[in-house]
Amino acid sequence: MKHIEEFYLFVKVIQEGGFSHAAAALDIPTATISRRITQLEEQLGTPLLHRSTRKLRLTDEGLHYYQRLCGPLQQLEQATGEIHCNKQELGGLIKLAAPISVSNTLLIDLLAEFSRAYPQIRFELEQTNDHQQLFDSQWDLVLFSGDLPKRVAHARSLGKIQYALYASPLYLEQHGTPSHPHQLIDHALIYCWPYSTWQLRHSDGETVDINQPGRLSVSQSQAAVLAACNHLGIINAPRHSAQNRLKRGQLVPVLPDWRAGERAFHLLVNNPDFAPLRVRLLEEFIHKRALRYNQPV
């Protein structure tokens, strides 16, 4: 095929998120890639990309070519990778987005583990609690907690993010350890979004609502965890946010037989039919590993 190399470069520019990223992934000068795609556009007689300083956008014709070319070229790239069967050679950029608390704990742990198997893969991580940014199609993968908007088409369930109560050993030593939620009235509580009140449920079905004024209210679970580590009171936090502090002995569970809430957890995949091999590998890796973080600690 006359333009096979130029079409391959065009697909890689879209998958990598820009000329410079594609150049780094392919070890080709950026100017060379730009020039060859410009030549391709001239020969086809139509622009494929809208170029701007912020980001690239496909023209209607460019989207048509990308959709038709991406599958076959991806299959060829995957087959070549399987022949080489060398994890060290698999590289490129993966763009991710996640809520701040999830990305600072669970996701960073997962990326560190994934990177040990695929050290040549690079990551660009957007940490935001802005739902509009999270659902921007420029990301390859998105981690999201809470109810999904109806417009989201491609999402995989990662189970539920489980919440539990924690406090520092020193705080409990000074103020006592409650054995029933009714005793929380005598304690300092630290509230964290999305729970301004707590509904605690025992394994036998008993429920207790906690809505007393708190000592501190914060919008990020990491801030709540830090406050608890500094002995300010009892928190209701996601288990993944408290896990490392539990291992260090800075926090201990409070009322461990009572469930303190849960939120749906999803992995969003943009353009799954055209995702490069590295993205699909990370998708499967996250899907398999993330569930273990939602188990009781």
Secondary structure, DSSP 8 states (H G I E B T S, - for coil): -TTHHHHHHHHHHHHHTSHHHHHHHHT--HHHHHHHHHHHHHHHTS--EE--SS--EE-HHHHHHHHHHHHHHHHHHHHHHHHHT-GGG--EEEEEEE-HHHIIIIIHHHHHHHHHH-TTEEEEEEE---HHHHT-TT-SEEEEES---TT---EEEEEEEEEEEEE-HHHHHHH---SSGGGGGGS-EEEETTBSSEEEEETTS-EEEE----SEEES-HHHHHHHHHTTS-EEEEEHHHHHHHHHHTS-EEESTTEE--EEEEEEEESSGGG--HHHHHHHHHHHHHHGGGGS--
